[in-house]
């Protein structure tokens, strides 16, 4: 197993577009993602995909969607590579002006989401669903796939029924498999986006070390860190900072108005921080002054568990074997929660894929992987995270990595050997 040094480019580049240096190529990024989705579609028995999930829409179109699942926007991709995108009046009008790589953008009828929910009438909801299905069926006929099966990437039964009433044969499972397969490994531009968001998170960590001091509140320090993330052009869709007893157990992902005190542990979780849509998950632990021996020992355990897992990850390895690097049910960690089965420890000690969503393929976890293993592939990207109690406080540590031909390359670079002292 090899931990790769940075050998694919000279170093993390700037976030802006320039003409004098090769950086992330957004045109190539869009092109290669669409090609991957199209290849998987053509290998399936579907004639087209109807994408309602925002990350899938962005993957195929390059459009920066705002939510977790499409409500008033959706995209059709045909087996011939044609794309039709529907969106709200304002968004569609702007997309026609600003997105020349898309040549068929139409006004959407919002059959899902806030508009039908707010209508308060079954007849209104049915009208919107039927109109949405009619628009899709008409587009399929225009592009010659009206007699082909349509893959739908969500399992909304109301939409499935409306499409079937419009004469469309719908398949939900295959469509989800097509997009999962397309997105599970990343292109070099996608990897560079994840490397960039890791660097932006490190700027946030640095701001924490410069501002955190006794008497400051958690939310004040988090505000400083978030400002730094925004300054670098990040999308701040999540994240939090906790301190002292709020670090164990994890405080519901809430940053509070608790004041920091000498001797506190502090940890920051930069999750769902986005750069060009690609999401981070990146923990680091800090100490207010010299950490106690108990805190150092806990950190060493968490760090060693993390790197035990990382050393197991390489192409061809299976997730059941990798998951053995995480703590089993015999340790203090499981005893604290009174857990009897690994599945009860959701989000504790696991690795999850990263991309246009926080959780993508693969998932490596003792609660799932032993009985449902999958094989690791080169080009997968993921976050690996561990934690450990230290008395009434706790430590957490996490790395963002990409799987290379014989090991992993660390995308995250904040020092991990010991707790960062403030």
Beta strands, then each sheet from edge to edge (+ up, - down):
strand 1: 2-4
strand 2: 48-51
strand 3: 74-78
strand 4: 83-87
strand 5: 105-107
strand 6: 150-152
strand 7: 170-171
strand 8: 235-236
strand 9: 240-243
strand 10: 265-275
strand 11: 278-287
strand 12: 350-353
strand 13: 360-364
strand 14: 381-390
strand 15: 393-404
strand 16: 407-410
strand 17: 420-421
sheet 1: 1+ 16+ 15- 14+ 12- 13+
sheet 2: 5+ 4+ 3- 2+ 6+ 7+
sheet 3: 8+ 10- 9+
sheet 4: 8+ 10- 11+ 17+
end
